Amino acid sequence: MRVQRHNRAERQLDHNVVREFYDDLYYRNLIKGNSPGLHLRRLARRFEPWSGRRALDIACGLGGWLQAIAERGAITAGTDISQVALDVCRDAVPEAELHCGPAERLPFADRQFDFISCLGALEHFLDIEAALQEMIRVAKVDASILLLVPNSDFLPSRLGLYNGTLQAAVKEQAFSLLEWQELFESAGLRVKARWKDLHILSAEWIFRGAYYEWPLRAAQAIALPFWPLSWQYQVYYLCVLNK
């Protein structure tokens, strides 16, 4: 499987448009001083111990995941295309090394990190393959790479009940679970494990938005743990370098 590439000039122009979208629209109404959700703290416990490990989060946003692992002793770094988001992230994780820029060009030397994550963002990158190659470049030989990606076979999407996130206005590209795996393997990764993203099992997610949407959101949250992996919206892939 091939993901459409853009030439360098086109990517630069598009990254400027993407940056403006996130700075001016997506992160317009920021909530400062927020803490990691319970699902991020549970996820962080899954990968303990963190002490002394160098961890990079790509598209780190407001810094919830970085904060969750920094609390457990990780030496953190993050990148995001939005400086507005990074300003909030810096307040949340002041000790983190943060850089503003696209995932396709990471400002780090080779073989720097023990753990690399990209959670719910890979599908929005203009050049997914280039971003994966950059992750591989900066990963240590025995690093873990955690990717959270959307499933094009998500049941509500197949039923015509879901059309994507707000970020689809710029770029959103979902694949089937098999297509994601093939993409990761073709880039030079080996998939060690996959599991469901169940962060919507929370009052914070259910009671978001208009009140008349709450019953449907609650029904989805209750059903999701019982759906097979192939019906899920987002799926975690834990990868290592294919040596």
C-alpha positions in Angstrom: 0.0 0.0 0.0 1.3 3.5 -0.9 0.3 6.7 0.8 0.2 9.7 -1.6 3.3 11.8 -1.3 3.7 15.5 -2.0 6.9 17.2 -3.2 8.8 19.3 -0.8 7.5 22.7 -1.9 3.9 21.5 -1.7 4.4 20.0 1.7 5.9 23.3 3.0 2.9 25.3 1.6 0.4 22.8 3.1 2.1 22.8 6.5 1.6 26.5 6.7 -2.1 26.0 6.0 -2.2 23.2 8.6 -0.4 25.3 11.2 -2.9 28.2 10.7 -5.8 25.8 11.1 -4.6 24.5 14.5 -3.4 27.8 15.8 -6.4 29.9 14.7 -9.3 27.3 14.8 -8.6 24.0 16.5 -6.9 25.4 19.6 -8.9 28.6 19.7 -10.6 27.9 23.0 -7.9 26.3 25.2 -8.4 25.1 28.7 -5.2 25.8 30.6 -4.1 24.0 33.7 -5.8 20.7 32.6 -4.3 17.4 33.9 -4.0 14.1 32.1 -7.2 12.1 31.8 -7.5 8.8 33.7 -7.1 6.8 30.4 -3.7 8.4 29.8 -2.6 7.6 33.4 -3.7 4.0 32.9 -1.8 3.9 29.6 1.3 5.2 31.3 1.2 2.5 33.9 1.1 -0.1 31.2 4.6 0.9 30.1 6.3 1.3 33.5 9.0 1.7 34.5 9.6 5.2 33.0 12.5 6.4 35.2 15.4 7.4 33.1 13.8 6.6 29.7 13.9 9.2 27.0 10.4 9.6 25.5 9.2 11.6 22.5 5.6 12.4 21.8 4.9 13.6 18.2 1.9 15.9 17.8 1.9 16.3 21.6 -0.8 18.9 21.6 -1.6 20.3 25.1 0.7 17.8 26.7 -1.6 15.4 28.6 0.4 12.3 27.6 3.8 13.9 28.2 2.6 15.0 31.7 1.3 11.5 32.5 4.7 9.9 31.7 6.8 12.8 33.2 5.0 12.2 36.5 6.5 8.7 36.4 10.0 9.7 35.7 10.3 9.9 31.9 12.7 12.3 30.3 10.3 14.0 27.9 10.4 15.7 24.6 7.6 16.7 22.2 6.8 18.2 18.9 3.7 19.8 17.5 2.9 22.0 14.4 0.9 24.4 16.6 2.9 26.9 18.7 -0.4 27.8 20.5 -0.7 24.2 21.7 3.0 24.0 22.7 2.6 27.1 24.9 0.0 25.3 26.9 2.1 22.1 26.9 5.1 24.0 28.2 3.0 25.1 31.3 1.9 21.5 31.8 5.4 19.9 31.4 7.9 22.7 31.9 10.9 20.3 32.0 10.1 18.8 28.5 12.1 19.7 25.4 9.5 21.0 23.0 9.8 22.0 19.3 7.3 23.5 16.9 7.3 21.9 13.5 5.9 19.1 11.3 6.4 15.4 12.1 8.0 14.9 8.7 11.1 16.8 9.9 12.1 16.0 13.5 14.8 18.3 15.0 16.6 15.4 16.7 19.7 13.4 16.0 19.5 9.7 15.1 18.9 7.0 17.8 17.9 9.3 20.6 14.7 7.9 22.2 13.7 4.8 24.1 10.0 5.4 23.6 8.2 7.2 20.8 4.5 7.9 20.6 2.0 9.4 18.2 -1.5 9.3 19.6 -4.4 10.1 17.3 -2.4 12.3 14.9 -0.7 10.2 12.3 -3.8 10.2 10.1 -3.6 14.1 9.9 0.0 14.3 8.7 0.6 15.3 5.1 3.2 12.6 4.5 2.5 9.6 6.7 5.4 7.6 5.3 7.9 10.4 5.9 6.7 10.8 9.5 7.2 7.1 10.1 10.7 7.2 8.7 11.5 10.1 11.0 10.3 8.1 14.0 12.4 5.2 13.0 15.4 7.5 12.5 15.3 9.0 16.0 14.4 5.7 17.8 17.0 3.6 19.6 17.4 0.1 18.2 15.4 -1.4 21.1 12.8 1.4 21.3 9.1 1.0 21.5 6.9 3.0 19.2 3.2 3.4 20.2 0.8 4.6 17.5 -3.0 5.3 17.9 -4.8 5.4 14.6 -8.4 5.4 13.3 -10.0 2.4 11.7 -11.8 3.0 8.4 -14.1 0.0 9.3 -15.4 1.8 12.4 -19.0 0.5 12.7 -20.8 3.9 12.9 -18.8 5.1 9.9 -19.8 2.0 7.9 -23.5 2.8 8.9 -23.1 6.4 7.8 -23.4 7.8 11.3 -19.9 9.2 11.6 -18.0 11.5 9.1 -14.7 12.2 10.8 -13.4 14.8 13.2 -13.1 18.6 13.0 -9.5 18.0 11.7 -10.9 16.4 8.5 -11.3 20.0 7.3 -7.5 19.9 6.7 -6.4 16.3 6.5 -7.8 13.0 7.9 -7.0 9.6 6.3 -8.3 6.5 7.9 -7.3 2.9 6.8 -8.4 -0.5 7.8 -6.5 -2.3 10.5 -4.8 -4.5 8.0 -3.8 -1.5 5.9 -2.3 0.2 8.9 -0.3 -2.9 9.7 1.0 -3.2 6.2 1.9 0.5 6.2 3.9 0.1 9.4 5.6 -3.0 8.2 6.6 -1.5 4.9 8.1 1.4 6.7 10.4 -0.9 8.7 8.4 -1.6 11.9 7.1 -4.9 13.4 3.8 -4.8 15.2 4.0 -6.5 18.6 0.5 -5.9 19.9 -2.8 -4.2 19.1 -5.6 -3.2 21.5 -8.8 -1.1 21.7 -8.8 2.6 22.6 -11.5 2.8 25.3 -11.0 6.4 26.4 -14.6 7.2 25.7 -15.6 5.2 28.8 -15.7 8.4 30.8 -18.2 11.0 31.8 -15.9 13.6 30.2 -16.4 12.1 26.8 -20.1 11.2 27.2 -21.3 14.6 28.3 -19.3 16.6 25.8 -21.2 18.7 23.3 -24.9 19.2 23.0 -27.1 17.5 25.6 -29.2 15.8 23.0 -26.1 13.9 21.8 -25.4 12.5 25.3 -27.7 9.3 25.0 -26.1 8.3 21.7 -22.6 8.9 23.1 -23.4 6.9 26.2 -24.8 4.0 24.2 -21.6 4.0 22.1 -19.4 4.1 25.2 -21.2 1.2 26.7 -21.1 -0.9 23.5 -17.5 -0.3 22.6 -15.8 -2.7 25.0 -18.0 -5.5 23.5 -17.3 -4.8 19.9 -14.6 -6.7 18.1 -11.4 -5.0 17.3 -12.4 -4.6 13.6 -15.4 -2.4 14.6 -13.4 0.0 16.9 -12.8 3.7 16.1 -9.2 3.9 17.2 -6.7 1.1 17.8 -3.3 1.2 19.5 -0.4 -0.4 17.7 2.7 -1.2 19.7 5.7 -1.5 17.3 9.4 -2.1 17.4 12.1 -1.7 14.8 12.2 -4.6 12.3 15.9 -5.4 12.8 
